[in-house]
Amino acid sequence: MKIETVAFIGLGVMGFPMAGHLSNAGFVTRVYNRTIEKAEQWTEQHSGQCFATPYLTAQGCDLVAVCVGNDDDVRSVVLGDNGALAAMKPGSILVDHTTTSAELAEELAKACNDKNVHFVDAPVSGGQAGAENGALTIMCGGETQVFEALSPVFNTYGKQAVLLGENGQGQRCKMVNQICIAGILQGLSEALQLAQSADLDIEKVVNVLQHGAAGSWQMENRAVTMSQGKFDFGFAIDWMRKDLGICLNEASSKNIPLPMTEEVDGMYAALQKHGLGRMDTSVLIKAYDLA
């Protein structure tokens, strides 16, 4: 199962650099973006071609990777009119890097199986910086043989790729990831309020704590900027609320209460009402000013 020609659908802050890594690694790369100007911009910076529809982009490719906004966006570019799946050849692989519901992953797996196409749900973590630096964590659901065949691809933009189980399990792992981030940011927001009220030097606090039990990526990369009121780092709370909604729906289907997740989601909703929906998730600290 050799991969030489790839299609990348969705050139946002994540997809643009991910597709670039594929091109730079020598894969024949074809790209599609809903806004054609972004696709043309990509071809100006990288070796590859852009196409007018997902169908045309996917023709003849060994792999089609998707990284778009939500479940409906994925359905549109994969299953819709001029969607990629109709053009994919038997034995090729569809990889969805979008954060979606597990139900969509299972739906796509069935649709692909009916076309003799392999499917892997593979949401990523690491944000824009991780995509640009080729340092993403990739959480996968699918078959072992297919996952192993994807190793040369994932190595171009990922520092770690793990197979969690059957289709849908990659998305469920990403749900766990987002819940953890929500909890860490809530704890960090409250801790910073106490630190600032006590006139502690936030940089010194971070330096002493980040290597101990309280250390986290969020503390190392966001605590100082949160204390400085800087919240423009790419992953907007609009998208985080979409992800937390997926988490809450999954938990509801299993009759599992997620009180912290519900609370943080409500805090983000309040921030959205104040026009902060495009701010980074670390803006959660500002929700305490609204209380």
C-alpha positions in Angstrom: 0.0 0.0 0.0 2.4 2.7 -1.3 1.4 6.3 -1.1 2.9 8.7 -3.7 0.1 11.0 -4.8 -1.9 12.8 -2.2 -4.8 15.2 -2.1 -5.3 17.7 0.8 -8.7 19.3 1.2 -9.0 22.3 3.5 -6.2 24.9 3.7 -6.9 26.7 6.9 -4.4 27.5 9.6 -3.8 23.7 10.1 -4.3 22.3 6.6 -2.1 24.9 4.8 1.1 24.0 6.6 0.2 20.2 6.7 -0.2 20.1 3.0 3.1 22.0 2.7 4.9 19.4 4.6 3.6 16.7 2.3 4.8 18.6 -0.7 8.2 19.4 0.8 8.6 15.7 1.6 8.3 14.8 -2.1 4.7 13.6 -2.3 2.8 14.7 -5.4 0.4 17.0 -3.8 -3.0 18.3 -5.0 -5.0 20.7 -3.0 -8.5 22.1 -2.7 -9.9 25.0 -0.6 -13.4 26.4 -0.6 -11.8 29.8 -1.1 -9.8 29.4 -4.3 -7.5 32.3 -3.5 -6.1 30.4 -0.5 -5.4 27.4 -2.7 -3.7 29.6 -5.2 -1.6 31.1 -2.5 -0.6 27.6 -1.4 0.6 26.7 -4.9 2.7 29.9 -5.0 4.6 28.7 -2.0 4.7 25.0 -2.6 5.1 22.5 -5.4 1.6 21.1 -6.3 -1.6 21.9 -8.1 -5.0 23.3 -6.9 -8.3 22.2 -8.3 -11.8 23.6 -8.4 -13.6 20.7 -6.6 -12.8 18.0 -4.1 -13.8 15.4 -6.8 -11.2 16.8 -9.2 -8.6 17.0 -6.5 -9.1 13.4 -5.4 -8.8 11.8 -8.9 -6.0 9.3 -9.2 -4.7 9.9 -5.6 -3.5 7.2 -3.3 -4.5 9.3 -0.3 -7.1 12.0 0.3 -6.7 14.0 3.6 -9.4 16.3 4.9 -9.0 19.1 7.4 -12.1 21.3 7.5 -14.5 22.8 10.1 -17.1 20.5 11.3 -19.3 17.4 10.5 -21.3 19.1 7.9 -18.2 20.5 6.2 -16.7 17.0 6.0 -19.9 15.6 4.6 -19.9 18.3 2.0 -16.3 17.8 0.7 -16.4 14.0 1.0 -20.0 12.9 0.3 -21.6 15.9 -1.4 -22.0 16.9 -5.0 -18.5 16.9 -6.4 -17.2 15.2 -3.2 -13.9 13.4 -3.0 -15.2 9.9 -2.3 -16.9 9.5 -5.7 -13.5 10.1 -7.4 -11.4 7.9 -5.2 -9.9 4.7 -6.6 -10.3 1.3 -5.0 -7.6 0.6 -2.4 -6.9 4.3 -1.7 -7.2 5.9 1.7 -9.3 8.7 3.1 -8.0 10.3 6.2 -10.1 12.9 8.2 -8.0 15.2 10.3 -11.1 17.3 11.2 -12.3 17.1 14.8 -15.8 15.6 14.4 -18.3 13.4 16.1 -17.5 9.7 16.4 -20.8 9.0 14.6 -19.5 10.8 11.5 -16.3 8.7 11.6 -18.4 5.6 11.6 -20.6 7.0 8.8 -17.6 7.7 6.6 -16.0 4.3 7.3 -19.2 2.6 6.0 -19.4 4.9 3.0 -15.7 4.2 2.2 -16.1 0.5 2.7 -18.9 0.4 0.2 -16.5 2.0 -2.3 -13.5 -0.3 -1.4 -11.7 2.7 0.0 -9.9 2.6 3.4 -10.8 5.2 6.1 -8.9 6.5 9.1 -10.3 9.1 11.5 -7.2 11.1 12.6 -7.9 14.3 14.5 -4.8 16.3 15.5 -3.6 18.2 18.5 -0.9 20.8 18.7 -2.5 23.9 17.2 -1.2 26.1 14.4 2.3 26.0 15.8 2.3 22.3 15.8 1.1 22.1 12.2 3.7 24.6 11.1 6.5 22.9 12.9 5.5 19.4 11.9 5.0 18.5 15.5 1.3 17.4 15.7 -0.1 14.6 17.8 -2.4 12.4 15.6 -5.1 10.3 17.2 -6.3 7.5 14.9 -9.1 5.1 14.5 -9.0 2.4 11.8 -7.3 -0.8 10.7 -3.7 -1.6 11.7 -2.4 -2.2 8.2 -3.8 1.0 6.9 -2.5 3.0 9.8 1.0 1.5 9.3 0.9 2.5 5.6 0.2 6.1 6.6 3.4 6.4 8.6 5.4 8.2 5.9 2.6 10.7 5.6 2.1 11.3 9.3 5.8 11.6 9.8 5.8 14.8 7.7 3.6 16.8 10.0 3.4 14.8 13.2 5.7 14.0 16.1 3.4 11.2 17.3 0.7 9.1 15.7 -1.2 6.5 17.7 -3.8 4.0 16.7 -6.5 3.9 19.4 -8.8 1.2 17.9 -11.5 1.0 15.3 -13.0 3.9 13.4 -14.4 6.5 15.8 -11.9 5.9 18.5 -9.5 8.6 17.2 -12.3 11.1 17.5 -13.2 9.9 21.0 -9.6 10.3 22.1 -9.7 13.9 20.7 -12.8 14.5 22.9 -10.8 13.4 25.9 -8.0 15.8 24.8 -10.4 18.8 24.6 -12.0 18.1 28.0 -8.5 18.0 29.5 -7.6 21.3 27.9 -10.8 22.9 29.2 -10.1 21.8 32.7 -6.5 22.9 32.6 -7.4 26.3 31.3 -10.1 26.7 34.0 -7.6 25.8 36.7 -4.9 28.0 35.2 -7.4 31.0 35.0 -8.3 30.7 38.6 -4.6 30.2 39.7 -3.5 33.3 37.8 -6.1 35.4 39.4 -4.7 34.5 42.8 -1.1 35.0 41.7 -1.8 38.4 40.2 -3.8 39.5 43.3 -0.8 38.5 45.4 1.6 40.5 43.1 3.6 37.4 42.2 5.9 37.6 39.2 4.0 35.4 36.7 7.1 34.5 34.7 8.9 33.3 37.9 5.7 31.4 38.9 5.7 29.6 35.6 9.4 28.9 35.7 9.1 27.3 39.1 5.9 25.4 38.5 6.1 24.1 34.9 8.6 21.4 35.8 6.6 20.1 38.7 3.3 18.3 39.1 1.3 21.4 38.0 3.2 21.7 34.7 1.4 21.5 31.4 1.6 22.8 27.8 -0.9 25.4 28.6 1.0 26.7 31.6 4.3 26.8 29.7 2.8 28.4 26.6 -0.2 30.5 27.8 0.1 31.5 31.4 2.3 34.6 30.8 0.3 35.7 27.8 -2.9 35.2 29.7 -1.6 37.5 32.5 -0.7 40.0 29.8 -4.1 40.0 28.2 -2.9 38.5 24.9 -5.3 36.0 23.4 -4.6 35.9 19.6 -3.1 32.5 19.1 -5.2 30.8 16.5 -7.5 28.2 18.1 -10.7 30.3 18.6 -13.3 29.6 21.3 -15.8 29.4 18.5 -14.1 26.1 17.5 -13.6 25.0 21.1 -17.3 25.3 21.7 -17.9 23.1 18.7 -15.5 20.5 20.1 -17.0 20.7 23.6 -20.5 20.3 22.1 -19.3 17.0 20.5 -17.9 15.9 23.9 -21.1 16.7 25.7 -23.2 14.9 23.1 -21.0 11.8 23.3 -21.2 11.8 27.1 -25.0 12.3 27.0 -25.3 9.2 24.7 -23.5 7.2 27.5 -25.3 8.9 30.4 -22.1 10.3 31.7 -22.2 13.7 33.5 -19.5 16.2 32.6 -20.1 19.1 35.0 -16.8 20.9 34.5 -17.1 20.7 30.7 -20.6 22.1 30.9 -19.4 24.9 33.1 -16.4 25.9 30.9 -18.7 25.7 27.8 -21.0 28.1 29.5 -18.2 30.4 30.3 -17.1 30.4 26.6 -20.7 31.1 25.6 -20.7 34.2 27.8 -17.4 35.4 26.2 -18.9 34.8 22.7 -21.8 37.1 23.6 -19.2 39.8 24.4 -17.7 39.5 20.9 -14.7 37.4 21.9 -15.5 34.3 19.8 -12.4 34.6 17.7 -10.1 34.9 20.6 -7.8 32.0 21.6 -9.2 29.5 24.2 -6.9 31.0 26.9 -9.3 34.0 26.9 -11.2 31.9 29.4 -9.6 33.9 32.2 -11.6 36.9 31.0 -14.9 35.1 31.9 -14.1 35.7 35.5 -14.4 39.5 34.8 -17.9 38.9 33.6 -19.1 37.0 36.7 
